[in-house]
Amino acid sequence: MSNNPYYDLSVDDQTIIIKIDKTAVDYQQLTQLLNYLELKSISQRSQLTEEVAAELADEIDSTIWSKVKSKIS
C-alpha cells in the first residue's frame, strides 16, 4: 500500500496492481509508459547482443535494398 493521493500500489504473489486517479495522468501517456516498461522487460530478458542485432539489421537492409533496387532499375 502506498500513501500517495494520486495512486495506490499493491503487490501479491503474481501481480502488481496500480490504481491511479484518472484526473492525475493522461491516458495516452500512461499507455506509452506501460509500453516502455514492457519493452524494457523484454530487452532485459533477451540474449541478443548488440553485435548480433547489428548483423541482423545489416542483413535486413541488404535484403530490402536488393528487392527495392530491382524495382527502381
N, C-alpha and C positions, 0 to 999 in steps of 0.2 A: 504494500500500500504506500502510495506517495502522499505527501502533504501539500500538493500543489493545487490551486483552484482551477487551473486550466486542463489538467489531465489527471487520470487515475491509472496507476500501473499495478498489475498483479501478475503473479507467476505461479504456475502449478508444475506438475511433473513434465508435461509435454508442451505447454504453450505459454506465451506471454500475451496478456490481454491489456490493451491500451484503450482507454476511453478518453476522448478529447472533446472539450466544449467546442461545438461546431462554429461558434462565433469567434473562436480564438485562432483558427487556422483556415487557410484556403484549401478547399478540397483538392484542387489540381496540384498544388504544391505538396500536399500530403501524399498524393499518389506518386509524384516524382520522387519524393524521399523514400517511399517504400520500394519503388522500383530500383533506386540506387542501392538500398540495403540488400535487396535480393541479388543484384549483380555483384556486389561486394562479397556476399556469402559464396556465390558460385565461384568467383575468382579465387577465393581463399582455399576452396576445396580442389581447385584444378591442379593437375600435374603438368600443365602446359607451360613450357619455359618461353621466355621472350625470343630466344633463338629459333625455336620450333615455330612460334607464332609468325615471326618474320619470314621464315621459309614458306609457310602456308600462304601468307599474304602475297609473296612474290610469285608463287605458283598460280594463285588465283588471278593476279594481274596478267601474267603471261597467257593464261588460258582465255581470259576475256579479251585481251588485246588481239590474239590470233583470230578470234571469232569476229570481232569488230573490224579488223583490218581488211578481211575479205569483203566485207560489205562496203567499205569505203573505196576500195580499189576499183 
